[in-house]
Amino acid sequence: EGARTCFQRVLRLTERSGDLSMKMTALGNLGEVEMALGRRELARECLVEAARLGEQIRAYLDLPEVYRILASASVAVAEWSDSLRAARRALELVERTAGRVYLPPVLLTAAQVCAAITHEPQRASDIAEEARSVARVALGLVDGEHGSALDSDHAAKCRQLLGEVLSS
């Protein structure tokens, strides 16, 4: 709760300063704290705004992490399509930019999101197909040249989850 208060204060300060990059970072951090506190809808609101700002200012090195957390927040509130869009965008950015530091968590989150969606009985079949499409992209990164940035346990966990998605 203390971290939430701190990040809310930082967000107010960045809004006054007009620095969009700092505002994006503050919103992303606040969204991450809200997720940790179980406030998924609030997290999602912060992260949607952080992603919008990040795209506006082309903060492509930091956006993979924003989209990764947004994917988790969206799947947690059953926003399947939004979750898959966020996961796909995080994967695109991690592949395209020097965001390798975000590669392991982005791949694992994408795998977890795809697995959660394909195991969800209330989702539509077109959403399951989209989850398999995102899973193929993620598996391509795990097995491709980017996969060398993963430790073997991380790669194995991603392959296991993605394999389950693709075989469903």
Order of alpha helices (4+ residues) and beta strands (2+ residues): alpha-alpha-alpha-alpha-alpha-alpha-alpha-alpha
